[in-house]
Amino acid sequence: MTHVMTDKPRSTVHIRVNYADVDRMGLLHHSVYLKYMERTREEFIRRRNGAYAAMEDAGMLIVVVEANLKYKRPARFDDVLAITLELYEVGAASLRIAYEVRRVGEDDPIATATTRHALVSREGRALRLTEEIRALLARDEVVSRHGELG
């Protein structure tokens, strides 16, 4: 059973574009957007007093099974990006997340994306989301990070 979240949990992370992440044209390489989104997901869990490592130690892995990314305008070296994650759908064993990437101080997104995730065991078998994980995902942010992730 899929549940579309009405009170969608959100999190915004600031990441500065490093020189190593740009291509020869000076633009953020297209593959790096997904890496930045993964860092935003990690921070989303961390800010709710969760830890990916603890989930993995318990044998629960959250894997990406689908990623859709739309580039609207380029990001460049030294830009500070605000990446906002919104958890918008929780299924029995899956999650759907939407993202907007903006330069800090600008309103228009430079990229938008969605990802779909499945919860699986170390052997790759589908697992149902536990009540503990559902409660963690629905929590308000309890740990606030200031500054940017570099």
CNS distance restraints for C-alpha pairs under 8 A (distance, minus, plus):
assign (resid   1 and name CA) (resid  91 and name CA) 5.64 0.50 0.50
assign (resid   1 and name CA) (resid  92 and name CA) 5.62 0.50 0.50
assign (resid   2 and name CA) (resid  89 and name CA) 6.94 0.50 0.50
assign (resid   2 and name CA) (resid  90 and name CA) 5.81 0.50 0.50
assign (resid   2 and name CA) (resid  91 and name CA) 3.97 0.50 0.50
assign (resid   2 and name CA) (resid  92 and name CA) 6.43 0.50 0.50
assign (resid   3 and name CA) (resid  89 and name CA) 5.69 0.50 0.50
assign (resid   3 and name CA) (resid  90 and name CA) 5.17 0.50 0.50
assign (resid   3 and name CA) (resid  91 and name CA) 5.82 0.50 0.50
assign (resid   4 and name CA) (resid  88 and name CA) 5.96 0.50 0.50
assign (resid   4 and name CA) (resid  89 and name CA) 4.41 0.50 0.50
assign (resid   4 and name CA) (resid  90 and name CA) 6.42 0.50 0.50
assign (resid   5 and name CA) (resid  87 and name CA) 7.48 0.50 0.50
assign (resid   5 and name CA) (resid  88 and name CA) 5.14 0.50 0.50
assign (resid   5 and name CA) (resid  89 and name CA) 5.48 0.50 0.50
assign (resid   5 and name CA) (resid  90 and name CA) 7.17 0.50 0.50
assign (resid   6 and name CA) (resid  88 and name CA) 7.74 0.50 0.50
assign (resid   8 and name CA) (resid  86 and name CA) 6.25 0.50 0.50
assign (resid   8 and name CA) (resid  87 and name CA) 5.74 0.50 0.50
assign (resid   8 and name CA) (resid  88 and name CA) 5.62 0.50 0.50
assign (resid   8 and name CA) (resid 138 and name CA) 7.97 0.50 0.50
assign (resid   9 and name CA) (resid  86 and name CA) 5.83 0.50 0.50
assign (resid   9 and name CA) (resid  87 and name CA) 5.55 0.50 0.50
assign (resid   9 and name CA) (resid  88 and name CA) 7.63 0.50 0.50
assign (resid   9 and name CA) (resid 137 and name CA) 7.29 0.50 0.50
assign (resid   9 and name CA) (resid 138 and name CA) 6.10 0.50 0.50
assign (resid   9 and name CA) (resid 139 and name CA) 7.43 0.50 0.50
assign (resid   9 and name CA) (resid 140 and name CA) 7.12 0.50 0.50
assign (resid  10 and name CA) (resid  44 and name CA) 7.75 0.50 0.50
assign (resid  10 and name CA) (resid  84 and name CA) 6.92 0.50 0.50
assign (resid  10 and name CA) (resid  85 and name CA) 5.47 0.50 0.50
assign (resid  10 and name CA) (resid  86 and name CA) 4.49 0.50 0.50
assign (resid  10 and name CA) (resid  87 and name CA) 6.50 0.50 0.50
assign (resid  11 and name CA) (resid  40 and name CA) 7.76 0.50 0.50
assign (resid  11 and name CA) (resid  44 and name CA) 5.81 0.50 0.50
assign (resid  11 and name CA) (resid  84 and name CA) 5.63 0.50 0.50
assign (resid  11 and name CA) (resid  85 and name CA) 5.31 0.50 0.50
assign (resid  11 and name CA) (resid  86 and name CA) 6.80 0.50 0.50
assign (resid  11 and name CA) (resid 141 and name CA) 7.81 0.50 0.50
assign (resid  12 and name CA) (resid  40 and name CA) 7.39 0.50 0.50
assign (resid  12 and name CA) (resid  82 and name CA) 6.30 0.50 0.50
assign (resid  12 and name CA) (resid  83 and name CA) 5.39 0.50 0.50
assign (resid  12 and name CA) (resid  84 and name CA) 4.18 0.50 0.50
assign (resid  12 and name CA) (resid  85 and name CA) 6.26 0.50 0.50
assign (resid  13 and name CA) (resid  40 and name CA) 6.02 0.50 0.50
assign (resid  13 and name CA) (resid  43 and name CA) 7.50 0.50 0.50
assign (resid  13 and name CA) (resid  82 and name CA) 5.63 0.50 0.50
assign (resid  13 and name CA) (resid  83 and name CA) 5.30 0.50 0.50
assign (resid  13 and name CA) (resid  84 and name CA) 6.53 0.50 0.50
assign (resid  13 and name CA) (resid 148 and name CA) 7.06 0.50 0.50
assign (resid  13 and name CA) (resid 149 and name CA) 7.43 0.50 0.50
assign (resid  14 and name CA) (resid  80 and name CA) 6.43 0.50 0.50
assign (resid  14 and name CA) (resid  81 and name CA) 5.40 0.50 0.50
assign (resid  14 and name CA) (resid  82 and name CA) 4.53 0.50 0.50
assign (resid  14 and name CA) (resid  83 and name CA) 6.31 0.50 0.50
assign (resid  14 and name CA) (resid 104 and name CA) 7.85 0.50 0.50
assign (resid  14 and name CA) (resid 147 and name CA) 7.16 0.50 0.50
assign (resid  14 and name CA) (resid 148 and name CA) 4.69 0.50 0.50
assign (resid  14 and name CA) (resid 149 and name CA) 6.05 0.50 0.50
assign (resid  15 and name CA) (resid  36 and name CA) 7.61 0.50 0.50
assign (resid  15 and name CA) (resid  80 and name CA) 5.62 0.50 0.50
assign (resid  15 and name CA) (resid  81 and name CA) 5.24 0.50 0.50
assign (resid  15 and name CA) (resid  82 and name CA) 6.64 0.50 0.50
assign (resid  15 and name CA) (resid  83 and name CA) 7.68 0.50 0.50
assign (resid  15 and name CA) (resid 148 and name CA) 5.34 0.50 0.50
assign (resid  15 and name CA) (resid 149 and name CA) 4.82 0.50 0.50
assign (resid  15 and name CA) (resid 150 and name CA) 5.64 0.50 0.50
assign (resid  16 and name CA) (resid  78 and name CA) 5.83 0.50 0.50
assign (resid  16 and name CA) (resid  79 and name CA) 5.71 0.50 0.50
assign (resid  16 and name CA) (resid  80 and name CA) 4.24 0.50 0.50
assign (resid  16 and name CA) (resid  81 and name CA) 6.10 0.50 0.50
assign (resid  16 and name CA) (resid 148 and name CA) 6.83 0.50 0.50
assign (resid  16 and name CA) (resid 149 and name CA) 6.81 0.50 0.50
assign (resid  16 and name CA) (resid 150 and name CA) 5.44 0.50 0.50
assign (resid  17 and name CA) (resid  21 and name CA) 6.59 0.50 0.50
assign (resid  17 and name CA) (resid  22 and name CA) 7.72 0.50 0.50
assign (resid  17 and name CA) (resid  28 and name CA) 7.13 0.50 0.50
assign (resid  17 and name CA) (resid  75 and name CA) 7.82 0.50 0.50
assign (resid  17 and name CA) (resid  76 and name CA) 6.81 0.50 0.50
assign (resid  17 and name CA) (resid  77 and name CA) 5.20 0.50 0.50
assign (resid  17 and name CA) (resid  78 and name CA) 4.94 0.50 0.50
assign (resid  17 and name CA) (resid  79 and name CA) 5.46 0.50 0.50
assign (resid  17 and name CA) (resid  80 and name CA) 6.29 0.50 0.50
assign (resid  17 and name CA) (resid  81 and name CA) 7.38 0.50 0.50
assign (resid  17 and name CA) (resid 150 and name CA) 7.53 0.50 0.50
assign (resid  18 and name CA) (resid  22 and name CA) 7.17 0.50 0.50
assign (resid  18 and name CA) (resid  77 and name CA) 5.93 0.50 0.50
assign (resid  18 and name CA) (resid  78 and name CA) 6.15 0.50 0.50
assign (resid  18 and name CA) (resid 150 and name CA) 7.31 0.50 0.50
assign (resid  19 and name CA) (resid  77 and name CA) 5.63 0.50 0.50
assign (resid  19 and name CA) (resid  78 and name CA) 7.37 0.50 0.50
assign (resid  21 and name CA) (resid  28 and name CA) 5.77 0.50 0.50
assign (resid  21 and name CA) (resid  29 and name CA) 6.11 0.50 0.50
assign (resid  21 and name CA) (resid  32 and name CA) 6.60 0.50 0.50
assign (resid  21 and name CA) (resid  77 and name CA) 7.76 0.50 0.50
assign (resid  22 and name CA) (resid  26 and name CA) 5.34 0.50 0.50
assign (resid  22 and name CA) (resid  27 and name CA) 4.97 0.50 0.50
assign (resid  22 and name CA) (resid  28 and name CA) 4.20 0.50 0.50
assign (resid  22 and name CA) (resid  29 and name CA) 5.15 0.50 0.50
assign (resid  22 and name CA) (resid  76 and name CA) 6.99 0.50 0.50
assign (resid  22 and name CA) (resid  77 and name CA) 6.31 0.50 0.50
assign (resid  23 and name CA) (resid  27 and name CA) 5.56 0.50 0.50
assign (resid  23 and name CA) (resid  28 and name CA) 6.33 0.50 0.50
assign (resid  23 and name CA) (resid  29 and name CA) 5.46 0.50 0.50
assign (resid  26 and name CA) (resid  76 and name CA) 5.98 0.50 0.50
assign (resid  26 and name CA) (resid  77 and name CA) 6.35 0.50 0.50
assign (resid  27 and name CA) (resid  74 and name CA) 6.19 0.50 0.50
assign (resid  27 and name CA) (resid  75 and name CA) 5.76 0.50 0.50
assign (resid  27 and name CA) (resid  76 and name CA) 4.61 0.50 0.50
assign (resid  27 and name CA) (resid  77 and name CA) 6.67 0.50 0.50
assign (resid  28 and name CA) (resid  32 and name CA) 6.92 0.50 0.50
assign (resid  28 and name CA) (resid  33 and name CA) 7.84 0.50 0.50
assign (resid  28 and name CA) (resid  74 and name CA) 6.85 0.50 0.50
assign (resid  28 and name CA) (resid  75 and name CA) 5.33 0.50 0.50
assign (resid  28 and name CA) (resid  76 and name CA) 5.44 0.50 0.50
assign (resid  28 and name CA) (resid  77 and name CA) 6.81 0.50 0.50
assign (resid  29 and name CA) (resid  33 and name CA) 7.51 0.50 0.50
assign (resid  31 and name CA) (resid  35 and name CA) 7.13 0.50 0.50
assign (resid  32 and name CA) (resid  36 and name CA) 6.23 0.50 0.50
assign (resid  33 and name CA) (resid  37 and name CA) 6.25 0.50 0.50
assign (resid  34 and name CA) (resid  38 and name CA) 6.23 0.50 0.50
assign (resid  35 and name CA) (resid  39 and name CA) 6.41 0.50 0.50
assign (resid  36 and name CA) (resid  40 and name CA) 6.28 0.50 0.50
assign (resid  36 and name CA) (resid  83 and name CA) 7.97 0.50 0.50
assign (resid  37 and name CA) (resid  41 and name CA) 6.28 0.50 0.50
assign (resid  37 and name CA) (resid  83 and name CA) 7.30 0.50 0.50
assign (resid  37 and name CA) (resid  85 and name CA) 7.98 0.50 0.50
assign (resid  37 and name CA) (resid  99 and name CA) 7.55 0.50 0.50
assign (resid  38 and name CA) (resid  42 and name CA) 6.29 0.50 0.50
assign (resid  39 and name CA) (resid  43 and name CA) 6.24 0.50 0.50
assign (resid  40 and name CA) (resid  44 and name CA) 6.07 0.50 0.50
assign (resid  40 and name CA) (resid  83 and name CA) 6.98 0.50 0.50
assign (resid  40 and name CA) (resid  84 and name CA) 7.75 0.50 0.50
assign (resid  40 and name CA) (resid  85 and name CA) 6.95 0.50 0.50
assign (resid  41 and name CA) (resid  45 and name CA) 6.46 0.50 0.50
assign (resid  41 and name CA) (resid  85 and name CA) 7.33 0.50 0.50
assign (resid  42 and name CA) (resid  46 and name CA) 6.19 0.50 0.50
assign (resid  42 and name CA) (resid  51 and name CA) 7.84 0.50 0.50
assign (resid  42 and name CA) (resid  52 and name CA) 7.06 0.50 0.50
assign (resid  43 and name CA) (resid  47 and name CA) 5.91 0.50 0.50
assign (resid  44 and name CA) (resid  48 and name CA) 6.75 0.50 0.50
assign (resid  44 and name CA) (resid  85 and name CA) 7.81 0.50 0.50
assign (resid  44 and name CA) (resid 141 and name CA) 7.94 0.50 0.50
assign (resid  45 and name CA) (resid  49 and name CA) 6.78 0.50 0.50
assign (resid  45 and name CA) (resid  50 and name CA) 5.07 0.50 0.50
assign (resid  45 and name CA) (resid  51 and name CA) 6.21 0.50 0.50
assign (resid  45 and name CA) (resid  52 and name CA) 7.29 0.50 0.50
assign (resid  45 and name CA) (resid 136 and name CA) 7.66 0.50 0.50
assign (resid  45 and name CA) (resid 137 and name CA) 7.26 0.50 0.50
assign (resid  46 and name CA) (resid  50 and name CA) 4.88 0.50 0.50
assign (resid  46 and name CA) (resid  51 and name CA) 5.63 0.50 0.50
assign (resid  46 and name CA) (resid 143 and name CA) 7.43 0.50 0.50
assign (resid  47 and name CA) (resid 141 and name CA) 5.16 0.50 0.50
assign (resid  47 and name CA) (resid 142 and name CA) 5.76 0.50 0.50
assign (resid  47 and name CA) (resid 143 and name CA) 4.55 0.50 0.50
assign (resid  47 and name CA) (resid 144 and name CA) 6.28 0.50 0.50
assign (resid  47 and name CA) (resid 145 and name CA) 7.72 0.50 0.50
assign (resid  48 and name CA) (resid 136 and name CA) 6.40 0.50 0.50
assign (resid  48 and name CA) (resid 137 and name CA) 7.51 0.50 0.50
assign (resid  48 and name CA) (resid 139 and name CA) 6.18 0.50 0.50
assign (resid  48 and name CA) (resid 140 and name CA) 6.61 0.50 0.50
assign (resid  48 and name CA) (resid 141 and name CA) 5.03 0.50 0.50
assign (resid  48 and name CA) (resid 142 and name CA) 5.42 0.50 0.50
assign (resid  48 and name CA) (resid 143 and name CA) 6.43 0.50 0.50
assign (resid  49 and name CA) (resid 136 and name CA) 7.90 0.50 0.50
assign (resid  49 and name CA) (resid 142 and name CA) 6.80 0.50 0.50
assign (resid  49 and name CA) (resid 143 and name CA) 6.80 0.50 0.50
assign (resid  50 and name CA) (resid  54 and name CA) 7.80 0.50 0.50
assign (resid  50 and name CA) (resid 136 and name CA) 6.94 0.50 0.50
assign (resid  51 and name CA) (resid  55 and name CA) 6.62 0.50 0.50
assign (resid  52 and name CA) (resid  56 and name CA) 6.12 0.50 0.50
assign (resid  53 and name CA) (resid  57 and name CA) 5.96 0.50 0.50
assign (resid  54 and name CA) (resid  58 and name CA) 6.26 0.50 0.50
assign (resid  55 and name CA) (resid  59 and name CA) 6.52 0.50 0.50
assign (resid  55 and name CA) (resid  60 and name CA) 5.32 0.50 0.50
assign (resid  55 and name CA) (resid  61 and name CA) 6.87 0.50 0.50
assign (resid  56 and name CA) (resid  60 and name CA) 5.02 0.50 0.50
assign (resid  56 and name CA) (resid  61 and name CA) 5.56 0.50 0.50
assign (resid  59 and name CA) (resid 121 and name CA) 5.60 0.50 0.50
assign (resid  59 and name CA) (resid 122 and name CA) 5.93 0.50 0.50
assign (resid  60 and name CA) (resid 119 and name CA) 6.46 0.50 0.50
assign (resid  60 and name CA) (resid 120 and name CA) 5.91 0.50 0.50
assign (resid  60 and name CA) (resid 121 and name CA) 5.28 0.50 0.50
assign (resid  60 and name CA) (resid 122 and name CA) 7.05 0.50 0.50
assign (resid  60 and name CA) (resid 127 and name CA) 7.64 0.50 0.50
assign (resid  61 and name CA) (resid 119 and name CA) 5.56 0.50 0.50
assign (resid  61 and name CA) (resid 120 and name CA) 5.25 0.50 0.50
assign (resid  61 and name CA) (resid 121 and name CA) 6.06 0.50 0.50
assign (resid  61 and name CA) (resid 122 and name CA) 6.89 0.50 0.50
assign (resid  62 and name CA) (resid 117 and name CA) 6.18 0.50 0.50
assign (resid  62 and name CA) (resid 118 and name CA) 5.63 0.50 0.50
assign (resid  62 and name CA) (resid 119 and name CA) 4.61 0.50 0.50
assign (resid  62 and name CA) (resid 120 and name CA) 6.46 0.50 0.50
assign (resid  63 and name CA) (resid 117 and name CA) 5.31 0.50 0.50
assign (resid  63 and name CA) (resid 118 and name CA) 5.44 0.50 0.50
assign (resid  63 and name CA) (resid 119 and name CA) 6.45 0.50 0.50
assign (resid  63 and name CA) (resid 120 and name CA) 7.30 0.50 0.50
assign (resid  64 and name CA) (resid 115 and name CA) 6.82 0.50 0.50
assign (resid  64 and name CA) (resid 116 and name CA) 5.96 0.50 0.50
assign (resid  64 and name CA) (resid 117 and name CA) 4.51 0.50 0.50
assign (resid  64 and name CA) (resid 118 and name CA) 6.64 0.50 0.50
assign (resid  65 and name CA) (resid 115 and name CA) 7.59 0.50 0.50
assign (resid  65 and name CA) (resid 116 and name CA) 5.71 0.50 0.50
assign (resid  65 and name CA) (resid 117 and name CA) 5.43 0.50 0.50
assign (resid  65 and name CA) (resid 118 and name CA) 6.63 0.50 0.50
assign (resid  66 and name CA) (resid 115 and name CA) 5.50 0.50 0.50
assign (resid  66 and name CA) (resid 116 and name CA) 5.05 0.50 0.50
assign (resid  66 and name CA) (resid 117 and name CA) 7.07 0.50 0.50
assign (resid  67 and name CA) (resid 113 and name CA) 7.30 0.50 0.50
assign (resid  67 and name CA) (resid 114 and name CA) 5.90 0.50 0.50
assign (resid  67 and name CA) (resid 115 and name CA) 4.46 0.50 0.50
assign (resid  67 and name CA) (resid 116 and name CA) 6.60 0.50 0.50
assign (resid  68 and name CA) (resid 113 and name CA) 5.39 0.50 0.50
assign (resid  68 and name CA) (resid 114 and name CA) 5.31 0.50 0.50
assign (resid  68 and name CA) (resid 115 and name CA) 6.39 0.50 0.50
assign (resid  69 and name CA) (resid 111 and name CA) 7.16 0.50 0.50
assign (resid  69 and name CA) (resid 112 and name CA) 5.96 0.50 0.50
assign (resid  69 and name CA) (resid 113 and name CA) 4.28 0.50 0.50
assign (resid  69 and name CA) (resid 114 and name CA) 6.68 0.50 0.50
assign (resid  70 and name CA) (resid 111 and name CA) 5.54 0.50 0.50
assign (resid  70 and name CA) (resid 112 and name CA) 5.34 0.50 0.50
assign (resid  70 and name CA) (resid 113 and name CA) 6.09 0.50 0.50
assign (resid  71 and name CA) (resid 110 and name CA) 6.37 0.50 0.50
assign (resid  71 and name CA) (resid 111 and name CA) 4.57 0.50 0.50
assign (resid  71 and name CA) (resid 112 and name CA) 6.85 0.50 0.50
assign (resid  72 and name CA) (resid 109 and name CA) 7.29 0.50 0.50
assign (resid  72 and name CA) (resid 110 and name CA) 4.91 0.50 0.50
assign (resid  72 and name CA) (resid 111 and name CA) 5.30 0.50 0.50
assign (resid  72 and name CA) (resid 112 and name CA) 7.94 0.50 0.50
assign (resid  73 and name CA) (resid 109 and name CA) 8.00 0.50 0.50
assign (resid  73 and name CA) (resid 110 and name CA) 4.71 0.50 0.50
assign (resid  73 and name CA) (resid 111 and name CA) 6.94 0.50 0.50
assign (resid  74 and name CA) (resid 110 and name CA) 6.51 0.50 0.50
assign (resid  75 and name CA) (resid  79 and name CA) 6.58 0.50 0.50
assign (resid  75 and name CA) (resid 103 and name CA) 7.75 0.50 0.50
assign (resid  75 and name CA) (resid 110 and name CA) 7.27 0.50 0.50
assign (resid  79 and name CA) (resid 103 and name CA) 6.67 0.50 0.50
assign (resid  80 and name CA) (resid 103 and name CA) 5.84 0.50 0.50
assign (resid  80 and name CA) (resid 104 and name CA) 5.80 0.50 0.50
assign (resid  81 and name CA) (resid 101 and name CA) 6.52 0.50 0.50
assign (resid  81 and name CA) (resid 102 and name CA) 5.52 0.50 0.50
assign (resid  81 and name CA) (resid 103 and name CA) 4.47 0.50 0.50
assign (resid  81 and name CA) (resid 104 and name CA) 5.52 0.50 0.50
assign (resid  82 and name CA) (resid 101 and name CA) 5.81 0.50 0.50
assign (resid  82 and name CA) (resid 102 and name CA) 5.22 0.50 0.50
assign (resid  82 and name CA) (resid 103 and name CA) 5.93 0.50 0.50
assign (resid  82 and name CA) (resid 104 and name CA) 5.57 0.50 0.50
assign (resid  83 and name CA) (resid  99 and name CA) 6.72 0.50 0.50
assign (resid  83 and name CA) (resid 100 and name CA) 5.75 0.50 0.50
assign (resid  83 and name CA) (resid 101 and name CA) 4.54 0.50 0.50
assign (resid  83 and name CA) (resid 102 and name CA) 6.48 0.50 0.50
assign (resid  84 and name CA) (resid  99 and name CA) 5.45 0.50 0.50
assign (resid  84 and name CA) (resid 100 and name CA) 5.27 0.50 0.50
assign (resid  84 and name CA) (resid 101 and name CA) 6.52 0.50 0.50
assign (resid  85 and name CA) (resid  97 and name CA) 6.71 0.50 0.50
assign (resid  85 and name CA) (resid  98 and name CA) 5.80 0.50 0.50
assign (resid  85 and name CA) (resid  99 and name CA) 4.63 0.50 0.50
assign (resid  85 and name CA) (resid 100 and name CA) 6.88 0.50 0.50
assign (resid  86 and name CA) (resid  97 and name CA) 5.63 0.50 0.50
assign (resid  86 and name CA) (resid  98 and name CA) 5.17 0.50 0.50
assign (resid  86 and name CA) (resid  99 and name CA) 6.31 0.50 0.50
assign (resid  87 and name CA) (resid  95 and name CA) 7.44 0.50 0.50
assign (resid  87 and name CA) (resid  96 and name CA) 6.21 0.50 0.50
assign (resid  87 and name CA) (resid  97 and name CA) 4.54 0.50 0.50
assign (resid  87 and name CA) (resid  98 and name CA) 6.49 0.50 0.50
assign (resid  88 and name CA) (resid  95 and name CA) 7.90 0.50 0.50
assign (resid  88 and name CA) (resid  96 and name CA) 5.96 0.50 0.50
assign (resid  88 and name CA) (resid  97 and name CA) 5.79 0.50 0.50
assign (resid  88 and name CA) (resid  98 and name CA) 6.99 0.50 0.50
assign (resid  89 and name CA) (resid  95 and name CA) 5.71 0.50 0.50
assign (resid  89 and name CA) (resid  96 and name CA) 5.01 0.50 0.50
assign (resid  89 and name CA) (resid  97 and name CA) 7.11 0.50 0.50
assign (resid  90 and name CA) (resid  94 and name CA) 6.00 0.50 0.50
assign (resid  90 and name CA) (resid  95 and name CA) 4.65 0.50 0.50
assign (resid  90 and name CA) (resid  96 and name CA) 6.55 0.50 0.50
assign (resid  91 and name CA) (resid  95 and name CA) 6.03 0.50 0.50
assign (resid  91 and name CA) (resid 129 and name CA) 7.95 0.50 0.50
assign (resid  92 and name CA) (resid 128 and name CA) 5.43 0.50 0.50
assign (resid  92 and name CA) (resid 129 and name CA) 5.91 0.50 0.50
assign (resid  93 and name CA) (resid 118 and name CA) 5.81 0.50 0.50
assign (resid  93 and name CA) (resid 119 and name CA) 5.54 0.50 0.50
assign (resid  93 and name CA) (resid 126 and name CA) 6.88 0.50 0.50
assign (resid  93 and name CA) (resid 127 and name CA) 5.86 0.50 0.50
assign (resid  93 and name CA) (resid 128 and name CA) 4.36 0.50 0.50
assign (resid  93 and name CA) (resid 129 and name CA) 5.18 0.50 0.50
assign (resid  94 and name CA) (resid 116 and name CA) 7.06 0.50 0.50
assign (resid  94 and name CA) (resid 117 and name CA) 5.36 0.50 0.50
assign (resid  94 and name CA) (resid 118 and name CA) 4.37 0.50 0.50
assign (resid  94 and name CA) (resid 119 and name CA) 6.12 0.50 0.50
assign (resid  94 and name CA) (resid 128 and name CA) 7.98 0.50 0.50
assign (resid  94 and name CA) (resid 129 and name CA) 7.48 0.50 0.50
assign (resid  95 and name CA) (resid 116 and name CA) 5.68 0.50 0.50
assign (resid  95 and name CA) (resid 117 and name CA) 5.09 0.50 0.50
assign (resid  95 and name CA) (resid 118 and name CA) 6.57 0.50 0.50
assign (resid  96 and name CA) (resid 114 and name CA) 7.06 0.50 0.50
assign (resid  96 and name CA) (resid 115 and name CA) 5.77 0.50 0.50
assign (resid  96 and name CA) (resid 116 and name CA) 4.51 0.50 0.50
assign (resid  96 and name CA) (resid 117 and name CA) 6.39 0.50 0.50
assign (resid  97 and name CA) (resid 114 and name CA) 5.49 0.50 0.50
assign (resid  97 and name CA) (resid 115 and name CA) 5.31 0.50 0.50
assign (resid  97 and name CA) (resid 116 and name CA) 6.47 0.50 0.50
assign (resid  98 and name CA) (resid 112 and name CA) 7.55 0.50 0.50
assign (resid  98 and name CA) (resid 113 and name CA) 5.76 0.50 0.50
assign (resid  98 and name CA) (resid 114 and name CA) 4.37 0.50 0.50
assign (resid  98 and name CA) (resid 115 and name CA) 6.63 0.50 0.50
assign (resid  99 and name CA) (resid 112 and name CA) 5.55 0.50 0.50
assign (resid  99 and name CA) (resid 113 and name CA) 5.06 0.50 0.50
assign (resid  99 and name CA) (resid 114 and name CA) 6.11 0.50 0.50
assign (resid 100 and name CA) (resid 109 and name CA) 6.06 0.50 0.50
assign (resid 100 and name CA) (resid 110 and name CA) 7.76 0.50 0.50
assign (resid 100 and name CA) (resid 111 and name CA) 6.06 0.50 0.50
assign (resid 100 and name CA) (resid 112 and name CA) 4.62 0.50 0.50
assign (resid 100 and name CA) (resid 113 and name CA) 6.66 0.50 0.50
assign (resid 101 and name CA) (resid 109 and name CA) 5.40 0.50 0.50
assign (resid 101 and name CA) (resid 110 and name CA) 5.69 0.50 0.50
assign (resid 101 and name CA) (resid 111 and name CA) 5.13 0.50 0.50
assign (resid 101 and name CA) (resid 112 and name CA) 6.19 0.50 0.50
assign (resid 102 and name CA) (resid 106 and name CA) 6.45 0.50 0.50
assign (resid 102 and name CA) (resid 107 and name CA) 6.92 0.50 0.50
assign (resid 102 and name CA) (resid 108 and name CA) 6.49 0.50 0.50
assign (resid 102 and name CA) (resid 109 and name CA) 4.56 0.50 0.50
assign (resid 102 and name CA) (resid 110 and name CA) 5.42 0.50 0.50
assign (resid 102 and name CA) (resid 111 and name CA) 7.20 0.50 0.50
assign (resid 103 and name CA) (resid 107 and name CA) 7.94 0.50 0.50
assign (resid 103 and name CA) (resid 109 and name CA) 7.57 0.50 0.50
assign (resid 103 and name CA) (resid 110 and name CA) 7.39 0.50 0.50
assign (resid 118 and name CA) (resid 126 and name CA) 7.21 0.50 0.50
assign (resid 119 and name CA) (resid 126 and name CA) 5.99 0.50 0.50
assign (resid 119 and name CA) (resid 127 and name CA) 5.38 0.50 0.50
assign (resid 119 and name CA) (resid 128 and name CA) 6.80 0.50 0.50
assign (resid 119 and name CA) (resid 129 and name CA) 6.87 0.50 0.50
assign (resid 120 and name CA) (resid 124 and name CA) 5.33 0.50 0.50
assign (resid 120 and name CA) (resid 125 and name CA) 5.19 0.50 0.50
assign (resid 120 and name CA) (resid 126 and name CA) 4.39 0.50 0.50
assign (resid 120 and name CA) (resid 127 and name CA) 5.01 0.50 0.50
assign (resid 121 and name CA) (resid 125 and name CA) 5.24 0.50 0.50
assign (resid 121 and name CA) (resid 126 and name CA) 6.49 0.50 0.50
assign (resid 121 and name CA) (resid 127 and name CA) 6.44 0.50 0.50
assign (resid 129 and name CA) (resid 133 and name CA) 6.20 0.50 0.50
assign (resid 129 and name CA) (resid 134 and name CA) 6.61 0.50 0.50
assign (resid 130 and name CA) (resid 134 and name CA) 6.29 0.50 0.50
assign (resid 131 and name CA) (resid 135 and name CA) 6.02 0.50 0.50
assign (resid 132 and name CA) (resid 136 and name CA) 6.21 0.50 0.50
assign (resid 133 and name CA) (resid 137 and name CA) 6.17 0.50 0.50
assign (resid 134 and name CA) (resid 138 and name CA) 6.26 0.50 0.50
assign (resid 135 and name CA) (resid 139 and name CA) 6.21 0.50 0.50
